[in-house]
Amino acid sequence: MGRSGRVTLTDVAKASGVSRATVSFVLNDDPRQTISAATRERVMEAAQDLGYVPHGIARALREGSSRIVVLNVDWGMEGNFSRSYVRGLDEELAEHDHMLLVRYGHSIPEATQKVLDTIVPRAVLRLGEVYMQGHAPSEDDWESGFAANAALQIGYLADRGHVRIAMATPDHDFPLIEARLGFAQEAARRRGLPPLESFVVQRPREAGATAVESFLATHPEVTALAALDDDVALRSLTALRDLGLRAPEDVAVIGFDETEHGSLSTPALTTVHIDAEVLGRIAARNALGIDAGGLAPVRGRIVVRASA
């Protein structure tokens, strides 16, 4: 319990195994937040067992006393997807006389709570949070959502005759890696392909070449690499070149979440372009309790270049 003996949000958060921010959203029944039924039930049970009593901050959050919406963007998610998402979120909020505050870095519960206590934002969002929580994608998500974009990458390689495909992943924490790998595996299954292998392309350059060389030596059947993002794809291309291999003749490489650097590489990088502006606008309307009807996600597209 807190020092005063009163049960606090921190106590409920520890008991339920979630962040203080999540506890706040659940206890205030905030409809603007996407929180699973299982998490809500766990928080409510912990609060009841501990005898938690809400206080002024919780009431202020429920009432939405400021016109600020906070977006947490984890490290490693600063690509075209996040930039377009932020643009759409910011513009839509501005149209409704609200302001966006973007926080980069790991979404630490204590830091998030300081924001809540200081400015009492209308809502606190986290980019990609629904996928970080392990929610299974709906069929709509397979049509035009994040799952569809992951499937687009695998499908492009499959359409070009590649059967043995591997996922190239980064050597640092990436919040959506489990979701991406899961979507890719399901996309391969739906295509009738064998399960995808995966390996880490390490840094610096020499380590990356060693990692690619070691992987291909033990998996000679692999003919294509689907990279988690463009950065990993470009490091994979560099490694292949250092090993005296050609893309796509020896091993095809495709990126994800297009960056401008891919067009400057040799060979130029084939990748998946994603425009998430409409997703940002939908998130803004949901946060403000405004009908998002008429807005629909835009499916990604393949940027065809020379590497795959």
C-alpha positions as CSV (number, residue, x, y, z in Angstrom):
1,M,0.0,0.0,0.0
2,G,0.9,3.7,-0.3
3,R,2.7,5.4,2.6
4,S,-0.5,6.8,4.0
5,G,-2.1,3.4,4.2
6,R,-4.6,4.2,1.4
7,V,-4.7,1.8,-1.5
8,T,-3.2,3.6,-4.6
9,L,-3.2,3.1,-8.4
10,T,0.3,1.6,-8.0
11,D,-1.0,-1.0,-5.6
12,V,-3.8,-2.0,-8.0
13,A,-1.3,-2.0,-10.9
14,K,1.1,-4.3,-9.1
15,A,-1.7,-6.7,-8.1
16,S,-3.1,-6.9,-11.6
17,G,0.2,-6.9,-13.5
18,V,-0.5,-3.9,-15.7
19,S,0.6,-0.2,-15.8
20,R,-0.9,2.5,-13.7
21,A,-2.2,4.2,-16.8
22,T,-4.1,1.1,-17.8
23,V,-5.5,0.9,-14.3
24,S,-6.7,4.5,-14.6
25,F,-8.4,3.8,-17.9
26,V,-10.1,0.7,-16.7
27,L,-11.4,2.1,-13.4
28,N,-12.7,5.2,-15.2
29,D,-14.3,3.0,-17.9
30,D,-12.8,5.2,-20.5
31,P,-14.4,4.3,-23.9
32,R,-11.6,5.9,-25.8
33,Q,-9.1,3.2,-24.8
34,T,-8.7,-0.2,-26.3
35,I,-8.2,-2.6,-23.4
36,S,-9.0,-6.3,-23.6
37,A,-11.9,-7.8,-21.6
38,A,-9.4,-10.1,-19.7
39,T,-7.3,-7.1,-18.6
40,R,-10.3,-5.1,-17.5
41,E,-11.6,-8.0,-15.4
42,R,-8.1,-8.5,-13.8
43,V,-7.9,-4.9,-12.9
44,M,-11.4,-4.7,-11.5
45,E,-10.9,-7.8,-9.4
46,A,-7.6,-6.4,-8.0
47,A,-9.2,-3.1,-7.1
48,Q,-12.1,-4.8,-5.4
49,D,-9.9,-7.2,-3.4
50,L,-7.7,-4.3,-2.3
51,G,-10.6,-1.9,-1.5
52,Y,-9.3,0.8,-3.9
53,V,-11.2,4.2,-3.7
54,P,-10.8,6.6,-6.6
55,H,-9.5,10.1,-6.0
56,G,-9.5,13.5,-7.7
57,I,-7.0,12.7,-10.5
58,A,-9.2,9.8,-11.6
59,R,-12.2,12.0,-11.7
60,A,-10.4,14.6,-13.7
61,L,-9.2,12.0,-16.2
62,R,-12.8,10.7,-16.6
63,E,-14.0,14.2,-17.2
64,G,-11.3,15.0,-19.8
65,S,-10.3,18.3,-18.3
66,S,-7.7,19.2,-20.9
67,R,-7.6,19.3,-24.7
68,I,-4.3,17.4,-24.9
69,V,-4.0,13.8,-26.3
70,V,-0.7,12.0,-25.6
71,L,0.8,9.5,-28.0
72,N,3.6,7.2,-26.8
73,V,5.8,6.0,-29.6
74,D,8.3,3.3,-28.6
75,W,12.0,3.3,-29.8
76,G,12.3,1.5,-33.1
77,M,8.9,2.6,-34.4
78,E,10.0,5.8,-36.1
79,G,9.4,4.8,-39.7
80,N,7.0,6.0,-42.4
81,F,4.1,4.3,-40.6
82,S,4.5,6.2,-37.4
83,R,5.2,9.5,-39.2
84,S,2.0,9.2,-41.3
85,Y,0.0,8.1,-38.3
86,V,1.2,11.1,-36.2
87,R,0.4,13.4,-39.1
88,G,-3.2,12.1,-39.4
89,L,-3.7,12.1,-35.6
90,D,-2.4,15.6,-35.2
91,E,-4.4,17.1,-38.1
92,E,-7.6,15.4,-36.9
93,L,-7.2,16.6,-33.3
94,A,-6.5,20.1,-34.5
95,E,-9.7,20.1,-36.5
96,H,-11.5,19.5,-33.2
97,D,-9.5,22.1,-31.2
98,H,-7.3,19.6,-29.5
99,M,-3.5,19.3,-29.2
100,L,-1.2,16.3,-29.7
101,L,1.8,15.6,-27.5
102,V,4.1,12.9,-28.8
103,R,6.5,11.1,-26.4
104,Y,9.2,8.9,-27.9
105,G,10.9,6.1,-26.0
106,H,9.8,3.1,-24.0
107,S,6.4,3.6,-22.4
108,I,7.4,3.4,-18.8
109,P,4.4,3.3,-16.5
110,E,5.9,5.8,-14.0
111,A,6.7,8.3,-16.7
112,T,3.2,8.0,-18.2
113,Q,1.7,8.6,-14.8
114,K,3.7,11.8,-14.3
115,V,2.1,13.0,-17.6
116,L,-1.3,12.1,-16.3
117,D,-0.8,13.9,-13.0
118,T,0.7,17.0,-14.7
119,I,-1.6,17.8,-17.6
120,V,-4.6,15.4,-17.2
121,P,-4.8,14.6,-20.9
122,R,-8.0,13.8,-22.7
123,A,-6.5,10.4,-23.7
124,V,-3.2,8.6,-23.7
125,L,-2.5,6.4,-26.7
126,R,0.4,4.0,-27.5
127,L,1.3,3.4,-31.1
128,G,0.5,-0.3,-32.0
129,E,-0.7,-1.1,-28.5
130,V,-3.5,-3.3,-29.6
131,Y,-1.0,-5.6,-31.3
132,M,1.5,-5.5,-28.4
133,Q,-1.3,-7.0,-26.2
134,G,-1.5,-10.1,-28.3
135,H,-4.9,-9.6,-29.8
136,A,-5.7,-11.9,-32.6
137,P,-6.3,-9.9,-35.8
138,S,-9.9,-9.9,-37.2
139,E,-10.6,-10.7,-40.8
140,D,-10.9,-7.0,-41.4
141,D,-7.3,-6.7,-40.2
142,W,-6.3,-9.3,-42.8
143,E,-8.1,-7.2,-45.5
144,S,-6.6,-3.8,-44.8
145,G,-4.9,-3.7,-41.4
146,F,-1.4,-4.5,-40.0
147,A,-1.9,-8.2,-40.7
148,A,-2.7,-7.5,-44.3
149,N,0.5,-5.5,-44.8
150,A,2.5,-8.3,-43.3
151,A,0.8,-10.8,-45.6
152,L,1.5,-8.5,-48.6
153,Q,5.2,-8.9,-48.0
154,I,5.1,-12.7,-47.9
155,G,2.6,-12.9,-50.7
156,Y,4.9,-10.9,-53.0
157,L,7.7,-13.4,-52.6
158,A,5.3,-16.4,-52.9
159,D,3.9,-15.0,-56.2
160,R,7.5,-15.0,-57.5
161,G,8.0,-18.6,-56.8
162,H,9.7,-18.4,-53.4
163,V,8.8,-21.3,-51.1
164,R,11.4,-21.2,-48.5
165,I,11.3,-17.8,-46.9
166,A,13.1,-16.5,-43.8
167,M,12.3,-13.4,-41.6
168,A,15.3,-11.2,-41.0
169,T,14.9,-9.4,-37.6
170,P,16.9,-6.6,-35.8
171,D,19.3,-7.0,-33.0
172,H,17.4,-4.7,-30.7
173,D,14.1,-4.6,-28.9
174,F,11.2,-4.0,-31.3
175,P,7.7,-3.8,-29.6
176,L,5.8,-5.3,-32.5
177,I,8.2,-8.1,-33.4
178,E,6.1,-10.9,-32.0
179,A,3.0,-9.6,-33.8
180,R,4.9,-9.2,-37.1
181,L,6.4,-12.7,-36.9
182,G,3.0,-14.2,-36.0
183,F,1.3,-12.4,-39.0
184,A,4.0,-13.5,-41.4
185,Q,3.7,-17.1,-40.2
186,E,0.0,-17.1,-40.6
187,A,0.3,-15.5,-44.1
188,A,2.7,-18.3,-45.1
189,R,0.3,-20.9,-43.8
190,R,-2.6,-19.4,-45.8
191,R,-0.4,-19.6,-48.8
192,G,0.4,-23.2,-48.2
193,L,4.1,-22.4,-47.5
194,P,6.3,-24.1,-45.0
195,P,6.8,-22.4,-41.6
196,L,9.1,-19.4,-41.9
197,E,12.6,-19.5,-40.5
198,S,13.9,-16.4,-38.6
199,F,17.2,-15.0,-37.6
200,V,18.8,-11.8,-36.3
201,V,20.9,-9.6,-38.6
202,Q,23.4,-8.2,-36.1
203,R,25.4,-5.0,-36.1
204,P,28.0,-3.7,-37.0
205,R,28.4,-4.5,-40.7
206,E,30.9,-7.4,-40.2
207,A,28.6,-9.0,-37.6
208,G,25.7,-8.8,-40.0
209,A,27.6,-10.5,-42.8
210,T,28.6,-13.3,-40.3
211,A,25.0,-13.7,-39.3
212,V,23.7,-14.0,-42.8
213,E,26.5,-16.3,-43.9
214,S,25.9,-18.6,-40.9
215,F,22.1,-18.7,-41.5
216,L,22.4,-19.4,-45.2
217,A,25.0,-22.2,-44.5
218,T,22.5,-24.0,-42.3
219,H,19.5,-23.1,-44.4
220,P,20.6,-23.5,-48.0
221,E,17.0,-24.0,-49.1
222,V,16.0,-20.4,-48.3
223,T,15.8,-18.3,-51.4
224,A,14.2,-15.1,-50.0
225,L,14.5,-12.8,-46.9
226,A,11.5,-10.8,-45.7
227,A,12.9,-8.2,-43.4
228,L,11.1,-6.8,-40.4
229,D,11.8,-3.3,-41.7
230,D,13.8,-1.4,-44.3
231,D,16.8,-1.0,-42.0
232,V,17.2,-4.7,-41.5
233,A,16.6,-5.3,-45.2
234,L,19.4,-2.8,-46.2
235,R,21.8,-4.5,-43.7
236,S,20.9,-7.8,-45.2
237,L,21.6,-6.6,-48.7
238,T,25.0,-5.2,-47.6
239,A,25.8,-8.6,-46.0
240,L,24.9,-10.5,-49.2
241,R,27.1,-8.2,-51.2
242,D,30.0,-8.6,-48.8
243,L,29.6,-12.3,-49.1
244,G,29.8,-12.2,-52.9
245,L,26.1,-13.0,-53.3
246,R,23.6,-11.2,-55.5
247,A,20.0,-10.1,-54.9
248,P,17.6,-11.3,-56.2
249,E,19.5,-13.9,-58.2
250,D,21.0,-15.7,-55.2
251,V,18.7,-14.5,-52.4
252,A,15.8,-12.1,-52.8
253,V,15.3,-9.4,-50.2
254,I,12.2,-7.3,-49.4
255,G,11.8,-4.6,-46.8
256,F,8.9,-3.2,-44.9
257,D,7.6,0.3,-44.0
258,E,9.4,2.1,-46.8
259,T,12.1,4.6,-46.1
260,E,13.9,6.9,-48.7
261,H,17.2,5.0,-48.2
262,G,15.9,1.9,-50.0
263,S,15.8,3.7,-53.3
264,L,19.5,4.7,-52.9
265,S,20.9,1.2,-52.3
266,T,22.4,-1.2,-54.9
267,P,20.3,-3.0,-55.8
268,A,17.4,-0.7,-55.0
269,L,15.2,-2.2,-52.3
270,T,11.8,-3.7,-53.0
271,T,9.6,-2.9,-50.0
272,V,6.1,-2.4,-48.5
273,H,4.8,1.2,-48.3
274,I,2.2,1.9,-45.6
275,D,0.2,5.1,-45.3
276,A,-1.3,5.2,-41.8
277,E,-2.6,8.7,-41.9
278,V,-6.2,7.6,-41.9
279,L,-5.5,5.3,-38.9
280,G,-4.3,8.4,-37.0
281,R,-7.5,10.2,-37.9
282,I,-9.6,7.2,-36.7
283,A,-7.6,7.1,-33.5
284,A,-8.2,10.8,-32.9
285,R,-12.0,10.5,-33.4
286,N,-12.1,7.5,-31.1
287,A,-10.2,9.4,-28.4
288,L,-12.6,12.3,-28.6
289,G,-15.7,10.1,-28.8
290,I,-16.5,11.2,-32.3
291,D,-18.0,8.9,-34.9
292,A,-15.3,7.6,-37.2
293,G,-17.7,6.4,-39.8
294,G,-16.6,7.1,-43.4
295,L,-12.9,6.5,-42.5
296,A,-11.4,3.2,-43.4
297,P,-7.7,1.9,-43.3
298,V,-5.8,2.0,-46.6
299,R,-4.0,-1.2,-47.4
300,G,-0.3,-1.0,-48.1
301,R,1.3,-1.4,-51.5
302,I,4.5,-3.0,-52.8
303,V,7.2,-0.6,-54.1
304,V,8.7,-2.8,-56.8
305,R,12.5,-2.3,-57.2
306,A,15.4,-4.6,-58.0
307,S,16.1,-6.6,-54.8
308,A,13.2,-9.1,-55.0
